[in-house]
Structure formats: structure tokens, C-alpha cells
Amino acid sequence: MADEQRGEGIYPVGKAMIGIAWLFATACYFPPLDASAAGPGGRALFGVLAVVHAVECLFFFPVLRKSERPLVQELWHTFLFGIVHISTLRREQEGR
């Protein structure tokens, strides 16, 4: 039981870390970060996040379709949080 509780706690942390990465990458398109040394790296990170998460949306589409929530919502969450959201969704589906 302790392992299950520990596993559930990692998903919010993962989502927070990915959210911070998205915020940083987006901020690199605006002053003052756009002209800083972090600007090009942040913009590259934005592109990598967008491509990888879009591929995840396509790859995990069958899992997303099985959700009780609207497909658009599941696609959006997968685009934002990737495999972390898919892992949460799979645990929900196994619990049913």
C-alpha cells in the first residue's frame, strides 16, 4: 500500500515539472528571456516539447479514446503533460 501511495504522488510532481518546462520555453519568446543566453535553448525546448507530445497524442490515441472524459480534453492534457498524463489515465482505466 505504501508503494501505491508513493506512486500516486509522483504524477503531480511530474506534471508540475513539465508545466514549468512549458512556461520557461514559452517565456523564451518574450522579453527579457528572448534576448538572453537562455532564449535559443528555451525556444528549442518549446519545439521539442511540442513535437514529442504531438507524437504521443498520435501514438496513445487508442488509450485516449477509451477515457470517459471528452477526447479533446484528453488530447489537450496529453499534449501538455505527455506520458505522465497517459500513465495517470491508464491507472484510472485499470481501476474501473
N, C-alpha and C positions, 0 to 999 in steps of 0.2 A: 504494500500500500504506500509506503514511503517513496518508492521509486516512481509510482504513478503520480503522486503529488509533485515530486521534483520535475517530472517530465512536463506536466501542465504549466509549470512556472516558466519554462524556457521559451515558450511560444510568445508571450507578451514581450519578453526581453528581445527576442529575435525581431519581432515586428517593430519595436522601438528603434533598434539599431538600423534596420533597413529604412525606416522613416527618416532617421537622422541623415542617412546617406543621401536619400532623395532630396531632403531640404538643403543639404550642403551643395549637392550637384546643381540644383535649381538656382541657388543663391549665386553660384559662379557665373551666371549670365547677367548679373546686375551689379552695379557699383556697391561697395568698393572691391568686391572679390573679383569682378571681371578683369580688372587691370592688375591684380596681384599675381604672385607666382603660382598660387593655387588655382587660378582661373582656368587654364587649359586642362589641367588634370581633372578638375571638377566637371568641366563640360564633357570630357571624355568619359568620365564615370557616368554621367547622365545618359549618354548614348549606349554604354554597355548595359546599364540597368534596364533601359527601355527595350533593347533588343533581346536580352536574356529573358526578361519577364514576358515579352510578347511570345517568344518561342514556348515558354512554359504554358502560357494560355492555350496555345495550339496543342501541345503535347498532352496536357492534362484535361483537355476538353471533355472526354468521356466521364471523368470523375466529377467535373463541374456540373455536367448535365444531370447527374444523379441527386444533386442537392435539392432540398425543399425550398430554398430561397431562390429568388429570381436569377436567371442565368447572367443577366447584365451585372448584377451585384457581385456574383461570384467571379466573373471575368475581371471586373474592376479591382477586387481585392487581390486576385492572383497577379494582376499586372503590377499592383503596388508592392505586394509582400512575397510573391513568388512561392517557393517551395514551403515556406513557413505556413502560409495560408493553406496550401494543399495538405500539409501534414495535419493541421487542425481539422480540416474538413474530413479527411479520411478517418480520424479518430471519432468524429461525430457520427459518421456513417457506420462505423463498426459498432458504435454504442446503440444503434437502433435495432 
